[in-house]
């Protein structure tokens, strides 16, 4: 996906030279989520996102001055009911000071475009059901499904 520009916001796939900017956002995201991803997992995530055949991609949102202010992590996976891939939006994060300025929408539109370009028939994500502001954001940009998420075990952090 080539870089996509929204009014005042540029969204583009992460490049090797973006690692420090992504890492700052990634660590801030973890603080926001009250979690801690181990350093070796962070390194593998970055390496996978840069590998063209991994199915994992990181999109970064930049200000006109080139500052990274948000990111999305997306993975493609085959889906048996459509015989095509679907896209799982794993993370979408915008710095607090950049929220309410269209950055989240720009990232989500870029995720949708990327899914379309890759032939993914659906984009899905999960939302903290206790976060009303976040739920309103996604209600403006998608539909709520009746499905609940279950996991085998709790996250290790």
C-alpha positions in Angstrom: 0.0 0.0 0.0 1.4 3.4 -0.9 1.2 6.1 1.6 -2.3 7.6 2.0 -2.8 11.2 2.9 -5.8 12.5 4.8 -6.1 16.2 5.5 -3.0 16.9 7.5 -2.3 13.2 8.2 -0.2 10.8 6.2 -0.6 7.0 6.8 1.9 4.6 5.4 3.3 1.1 6.0 6.2 1.1 8.5 9.7 1.1 7.0 12.9 0.0 8.7 13.8 3.6 9.4 10.5 4.0 11.3 11.5 1.6 14.1 12.3 4.2 16.8 9.1 6.1 16.1 7.0 2.9 16.2 8.7 1.7 19.3 7.8 5.0 21.1 4.2 4.6 20.2 4.2 0.8 21.0 5.5 1.5 24.5 3.0 4.3 25.0 0.2 1.9 23.8 1.4 -0.7 26.4 1.3 1.9 29.2 -2.2 2.9 28.0 -3.3 -0.8 28.1 -1.6 -1.4 31.4 0.4 -4.2 29.8 4.0 -5.0 29.0 5.0 -7.0 25.9 8.4 -8.6 26.4 11.3 -7.1 24.4 11.9 -10.2 22.4 8.2 -10.3 21.3 8.4 -6.7 20.4 11.5 -7.4 18.2 9.8 -10.4 16.5 6.7 -8.3 15.9 8.7 -5.6 14.2 10.6 -8.1 12.1 7.4 -9.9 11.1 5.7 -6.6 10.1 8.6 -5.8 7.8 8.7 -9.2 6.2 6.6 -9.1 3.0 5.3 -12.7 3.4 4.2 -12.6 7.1 0.7 -11.3 6.8 1.4 -8.8 9.6 1.7 -5.1 8.8 2.1 -2.0 10.9 0.7 1.3 9.5 1.9 4.6 10.9 0.1 7.9 11.0 2.3 11.0 10.6 1.8 14.7 11.0 2.7 17.0 8.1 6.0 17.6 10.0 6.8 13.8 9.9 6.1 13.0 13.5 4.5 9.5 14.1 1.4 10.0 16.2 -0.5 6.7 15.8 -0.3 3.2 14.5 -2.4 0.2 13.5 -1.3 -3.4 13.6 -3.2 -5.6 11.1 -2.9 -9.3 10.3 -4.3 -11.2 7.4 -5.6 -14.8 7.9 -7.5 -17.2 5.7 -11.2 -17.5 6.4 -13.0 -20.8 5.6 -16.4 -19.2 4.9 -15.2 -16.9 2.2 -12.3 -18.8 0.7 -10.3 -15.5 1.0 -8.4 -13.7 3.7 -9.9 -11.5 6.4 -8.0 -8.7 8.2 -7.8 -8.6 12.0 -7.1 -5.1 13.3 -5.1 -6.1 16.4 -4.2 -2.6 17.6 -5.2 1.0 16.7 -3.5 3.6 18.9 -3.3 7.4 18.7 -1.4 9.6 21.1 -3.6 11.4 23.6 -2.7 14.8 22.3 -3.6 13.8 18.7 -7.0 12.3 19.5 -10.1 13.9 18.2 -8.3 15.3 15.1 -9.1 12.5 12.6 -6.0 10.4 13.1 -7.9 7.3 14.2 -10.3 7.6 11.3 -7.4 8.0 8.9 -5.7 4.9 10.2 -8.9 2.9 10.1 -9.6 4.0 6.5 -6.0 3.0 5.6 -6.7 -0.4 7.2 -9.8 -0.7 5.0 -7.9 0.3 1.9 -5.1 -2.2 2.7 -7.7 -5.0 3.2 -9.3 -4.2 -0.1 -5.9 -4.1 -1.9 -5.0 -7.5 -0.4 -8.4 -9.0 -1.3 -9.5 -9.4 2.3 -13.3 -9.7 2.4 -13.7 -8.4 6.0 -12.0 -6.4 8.6 -12.7 -7.1 12.3 -11.5 -6.0 15.7 -12.2 -6.1 19.4 -13.1 -3.2 21.7 -12.9 -2.8 25.4 -16.6 -2.9 26.3 -16.1 -0.5 29.3 -14.6 2.3 27.1 -17.6 4.3 26.0 -15.6 6.8 24.0 -13.8 4.0 22.1 -17.1 2.2 21.4 -18.6 5.4 20.0 -15.5 5.8 17.7 -16.0 2.3 16.3 -19.8 2.6 16.0 -19.2 5.6 13.7 -16.8 3.5 11.6 -18.2 0.0 11.6 -20.9 -2.3 12.8 -21.2 -4.1 16.2 -21.5 -7.8 16.0 -23.3 -10.0 18.5 -20.3 -12.1 19.2 -18.3 -12.2 22.4 -14.6 -13.0 22.6 -13.2 -15.9 24.6 -9.6 -16.9 25.2 -7.9 -20.1 26.3 -5.9 -18.3 29.0 -5.4 -14.7 30.2 -2.7 -12.6 28.6 0.6 -13.0 30.5 0.9 -9.3 31.3 
